[in-house]
Amino acid sequence: AVAAAYTFFVANPEHLEMQQNLEYYKLMAGVKESDFTDLEARPHMESFRAGVRLYTDEQFLASIELFEKALVQYLQADMECRALCEGPYLFDGYSYMEYNADLFQAITDHYIQILSCRQNCAVELASRPGKEKPIDNFLPAHYDHLQFAYYNTENYEKAIECTKTYLLFYPNDEVMNQNQQYYEAVLGDQLARHIDARERVQVYINSSLLEKELLYFANEVFGITFIDPDAWTPENVMPVKLREKQKTERETAARISEEIGNLMKEIEHLVDEKTKESVEIVKMVREGGPVLYDGVQVVMNSKMMNGTQRGLMDGVITPS
């Protein structure tokens, strides 16, 4: 019961009733801290987060073991996720009732769906329960942490290997290129030149890029929407027309945003002007002085009526 409640709460951290249940379980006799476990925790994510905690505490040697473990678990989970994409064609709701395609179109639709599913594995594996967005650059982040951790343990061979692996994702990263040059200088060119990036990651990237090219082709030819989940995808993978279209859309969005910003400034200026006018009018109007008409009597003033610019007068309306 404790583990089930905790698992639900991890995925729904704003659920007050379940939070109260967990507080109650903590007070129960026989309930241990170890009972509060997430039954749906993903091994690669748990290892990565534990590694980050140790990394933050500068326990670099211990963090290396967890990051390397997380990488093995991630690649295994990625294989399993991709394998699950090899299922039957999934229709959206009742769209199968109107689906009418020849053999080649049906094969194309099915294969594009499989490729899209495979690409989405990167998002799926970087997602955490109870969080709306996945971790940015999740897989590259492993090698970013590892290169620095290996450097701090003076394992320059591994530091260079992880740096080169990270650069497979972001070859123009200025800081990482500087790190590589530094590590190679410390280790020596003779030893450093024989160290390569991890082959398994190169295979992963090549496979992913081929899938992206096919999906972009389907987007360009068949109009099938594809949203690339990876920030590291080279610009030349996207078709020129689509790049130009997205560039135009970004420029349009930026222009609209600028126009809205200017409009809001104008509105704020007008509001400020109106506020100043109101303040000036208030300053000009003062309570008190003689009543302008004979026979009119002030019964209550603003102070008596608990406010400002208020008054109660008698004799304003005559019988005639």
Buried (B, 14 or more C-beta within 10 A) or exposed (E): EBBEBBBBBBBEEEBEEBBEBBEEBEEEEEBEEEBBEBEEBBBBBBBBBBBBEBBEEEBBEBBBBBBBBBBEBBBEBBEEBBEEBEEEEEEEEEEEEEEEEEEEEEEBBBEBBBBBBBBBBBBBBBBBBEEEEBBEBBBBBBBBBBBBBBBBBEBBBBBBBBBBBBBBBBEEBEEBBEBBEBBBEEBEEEEBEEBEBBEEBBEBBEEBBEBBBBBBBBBBEEEBEBEBBBEBBEEEBBBEEEBEEEEEEEEEEEEEEEEEEEEEEEEEEEEEEEEEEEEEEEEEEEEEEEEEEEEEEEEEEEEEEEEEEEEEEEEEEEEE
